Amino acid sequence: MDLELKNLNLSYKGIKKDILSGINLSLNMGKMAIVGSNGSGKTTLLKGIIGLSQITAGDLKVFGQSLKTISNIVGVAANLDQIYRLLDLPIKLKIEMYCSMAGIDPTNAFKQIERYDLSNILNKRTMELSTGQDKIFCNIMALNIGYRLALLDEPFETLDVKRRIMTIEDLNRFKGSLLINTHDFGALKSLSDWDLYLIIEGKLYGKFNSSDINRLYLTKGEAPKPLSTIRTNYGTFSITMDSGDTPLSSSLDLDNAIQEVLR
């Protein structure tokens, strides 16, 4: 099993309250998308998998090894920019260094930089990149250093339409296990047969299938025979199939869907 979370609670050092609680999921040579609003806890989850947030209850295993017993697991790549800001080096040297650490040739990563028309960033440092350039660079690193498990936080954020489409193509082509989080329902329409979860107020709901996104509805209250029941500080909602109050696919994001239901 590449990734296994059991009744997992996560927080940060110095914070008494858990950010995430009761998280259960597993991933083995598959692809998974977690959709949630800003502040829902989805980035904290990715940080937990690479040891940047704190396990307060439950267990988190990567490649069968518990993060409660070891501090570092090799074979996991992420697009979190704080990873690539550790060293103040030009982008070209960073690519060569991270690929060398992973034991792979950097040629493919450089080809991806060229494909995204970003050859002009190679002699720049991370702090000199635009937000969009930094996002693409981090995505490329996560997907092209040969690791078995890749984690991508908001991979489409700040990208123009062309590069957004290219990123979706890269995600669908990736051959290992892949976990992304996003607030954007629109991107899910192009991710075929991925496991899909919703994250609201630090709790995970699912699993669903991304291929069903056009059939999933958000309904106010407890619907009969729901796929999932969501209890929040602002009410109870149900995820239903083929009918309901508002289709998820027509909403920009989860906040928008909830606002539509509450009107």
Secondary structure by P-SEA (a helix, b strand, c coil): ccbbbccbbbbccccccccccccccccccbbbbbbbccccaaaaaaaaaacccccccccccccccccccccccccbbbccccccccccccaaaaaaaaaaaacccaaaaaaaaaaaccccccccccccccaaaaaaaaaaaaccccccbbbbccccccccaaaaaaaaaaaaacccbbbbbcccccccccccccbbbbbcccccccccccccccccccccccccccccccccccbbbbbbcccccccccccccaaaaaaaaac
